[in-house]
Amino acid sequence: MNISQRTVQGVCVLDIDGPITLGADGSEKLGDKVRSLLQSGEKKVLLNLSGVAYIDSAGLGELVNAFTTVKKQGGALKLVGVTKKLKDLLVITKLSTVFDSFDSEAAALESFAG
């Protein structure tokens, strides 16, 4: 899994490429990245998951962890580019009610402004 970071309209966008799974290069990397963003003062985080073809239960747990961590710090974490497979998984696990998910980056960025 690779994570690249960019800032658009004051929102920190993390482009994730590759599976989010348990393992040396997996889910912990995402959590570490989110925690370092919070430490540097970022409060608005958008996860671009369009490059994520597969996510396992540990990866899903890491997404929830990241969401909770950001929320506790008074920030917001939202999702964009969620594949149909992941969208179905979020619905099955009832996490679709937890995460704000957007089809386009523009819509997601706009949601932070409101």
C-alpha positions in Angstrom: 0.0 0.0 0.0 1.3 3.4 -0.9 0.0 6.7 0.5 0.6 10.0 -1.1 -0.5 13.3 0.5 -1.6 16.5 -1.0 -3.6 19.5 0.2 -6.5 20.9 -1.7 -8.6 23.8 -0.4 -7.3 23.4 3.1 -8.1 19.7 3.2 -5.4 17.0 3.5 -6.1 14.4 0.8 -4.5 11.0 1.2 -4.4 9.0 -2.0 -4.2 5.4 -1.1 -3.0 2.9 -3.7 -3.1 -0.8 -3.0 -4.9 -3.1 -0.6 -5.5 -2.1 3.1 -4.7 -5.4 4.9 -3.1 -6.8 8.0 0.7 -7.1 7.6 4.0 -5.3 7.5 3.0 -2.9 4.8 -0.7 -2.8 5.6 -3.2 -1.1 7.8 -0.9 0.3 10.5 0.7 2.5 7.9 -2.6 4.3 7.4 -3.1 4.8 11.2 0.5 6.1 11.6 -0.1 8.6 8.7 -3.3 9.9 10.1 -1.8 10.3 13.6 1.2 12.2 12.2 -1.3 14.5 10.3 -3.1 15.3 13.5 0.1 16.0 15.3 1.0 18.5 12.6 -2.3 20.3 13.1 -4.4 18.8 10.2 -8.1 18.5 11.1 -9.7 17.8 7.7 -8.7 14.5 6.2 -10.1 13.0 3.0 -9.2 9.4 2.1 -9.2 8.8 -1.6 -9.8 5.0 -1.9 -10.2 4.8 -5.6 -6.9 2.9 -5.8 -7.9 0.3 -3.1 -9.1 -2.9 -4.7 -9.2 -4.9 -1.5 -9.6 -4.3 2.2 -9.7 -7.0 4.9 -11.2 -6.8 8.4 -8.0 -5.4 9.9 -8.0 -2.7 7.2 -11.6 -1.9 8.0 -10.7 -1.7 11.6 -7.9 0.7 10.8 -10.3 2.9 8.8 -12.6 3.0 11.9 -9.6 3.7 14.1 -8.5 6.6 11.9 -12.0 8.0 11.9 -12.3 7.8 15.7 -8.9 9.3 16.2 -9.6 12.3 14.0 -13.0 12.9 15.5 -11.6 12.9 19.1 -9.2 15.6 18.0 -12.1 17.7 16.7 -11.5 17.0 13.1 -13.3 15.2 10.3 -12.4 12.2 8.2 -14.3 11.5 5.0 -14.0 9.0 2.1 -14.0 9.5 -1.7 -13.6 7.1 -4.5 -15.1 4.1 -2.7 -15.3 1.1 -5.0 -18.6 -0.8 -5.3 -17.1 -3.7 -3.5 -16.0 -1.5 -0.5 -19.3 0.3 -0.6 -21.1 -3.0 -0.2 -18.8 -4.0 2.6 -19.5 -0.7 4.4 -23.3 -1.3 4.0 -23.1 -4.9 5.3 -21.0 -3.8 8.4 -23.3 -0.8 8.9 -20.2 1.4 8.7 -21.9 3.3 5.8 -23.8 5.2 8.6 -20.5 6.2 10.2 -18.4 7.4 7.2 -19.3 10.3 5.0 -18.6 8.9 1.5 -18.6 10.9 -1.7 -18.4 9.9 -5.4 -16.4 12.9 -6.5 -13.5 14.7 -4.8 -15.1 18.1 -5.6 -18.3 17.1 -3.6 -16.1 15.8 -0.8 -14.0 19.0 -0.6 -17.2 21.1 -0.7 -18.6 19.1 2.3 -15.7 20.2 4.5 -16.4 23.9 3.8 -20.0 23.6 5.1 
